Amino acid sequence: MKVALIQSSIVWENPVANRVYFEEKINAIAEDVKLIVLPEMFTTGFTMDPAKVAETMQGETVSWMQTLAKAKNAAITGSVVIEDNFNFYNRMLFVFPSGEIQHYDKRHLFTLAGEDKVYTMGNQKLIVDYLGWKICPLVCYDLRFPVFSRNVENYDLLIYVASWPKTRIKAWDTLLAARAIENMSYVIGVNRIGADANDYAYIGHSQVLDILGDCLIAPEELEGVFIAILDKSYLAKVREKLNFLNDKDLFEIK
């Protein structure tokens, strides 16, 4: 499966400007990619003022993603500030080429920034079935909590979208590799660049790692669209040879 990662700066709390930007980048992808990954809160930046920018599942960004996914014949995923039933969510949307939508609400809210005070925590892990791949979408701070991401579902691909600051970028790089190795899974991490209204700097380091933690796309710091090919047969071959997942612990998350 050919995938595209879009790493960029984000215009603060301006969904219109960000949709224009990402639409240009998506339409410029000439290769036949089947999955396009955008950063966390790609229409607004990592804002703690959801009332100002939140959209509904019937809003402009959702319909925009559906239109683009159909036009490109590719799934599109990234997180957006969503208001649903009078609650605000940091919601990762997975939009299929058909226009069908599945979503994951960020479970681990970033208490250091007060995200837990203005957003509602999700409580369900999502496994997406797409083109024969089982995909687990997660958001930013989720990366620090390996129990929740543990591969008990035999998924093939973990995706993390993020607003992960420069000051802690070593943790981002290290934990992405750890998640790939311990879960015997491909891992995609897409982070933003630039600076936000709170003067936090971001240097990206978007990347793709294989089942052994080796980079298919090494950490990047510049704006760009990065393409990688994920090989399901290679994944199956290594899992069959090493069999590490057969020895995993069984548990329940409550």
Stockholm file with secondary structure:
# STOCKHOLM 1.0

chainA/1-254         MKVALIQSSIVWENPVANRVYFEEKINAIAEDVKLIVLPEMFTTGFTMDPAKVAETMQGETVSWMQTLAKAKNAAITGSVVIEDNFNFYNRMLFVFPSGEIQHYDKRHLFTLAGEDKVYTMGNQKLIVDYLGWKICPLVCYDLRFPVFSRNVENYDLLIYVASWPKTRIKAWDTLLAARAIENMSYVIGVNRIGADANDYAYIGHSQVLDILGDCLIAPEELEGVFIAILDKSYLAKVREKLNFLNDKDLFEIK
#=GR chainA/1-254 SS CEEEEEECCCCTTCHHHHHHHHHHHHHTCCSCCSEEECCTTTTTCSCSCHHHHCBCTTSHHHHHHHHHHHHHTSEEEEEEEEEETTEEEEEEEEECTTSCEEEEECSSCCGGGTHHHHSCCCCCCCCEEETTEEEEEEEGGGGGCHHHHCCSSCCSEEEEEECCCGGGHHHHHHHHHHHHHHHTSEEEEEECEEECTTCCEEECCEEEECTTSCEEEEEECSSEEEEEECCHHHHHHHHHHHCGGGGCCCCCCC
#=GC SS_cons         CEEEEEECCCCTTCHHHHHHHHHHHHHTCCSCCSEEECCTTTTTCSCSCHHHHCBCTTSHHHHHHHHHHHHHTSEEEEEEEEEETTEEEEEEEEECTTSCEEEEECSSCCGGGTHHHHSCCCCCCCCEEETTEEEEEEEGGGGGCHHHHCCSSCCSEEEEEECCCGGGHHHHHHHHHHHHHHHTSEEEEEECEEECTTCCEEECCEEEECTTSCEEEEEECSSEEEEEECCHHHHHHHHHHHCGGGGCCCCCCC
//
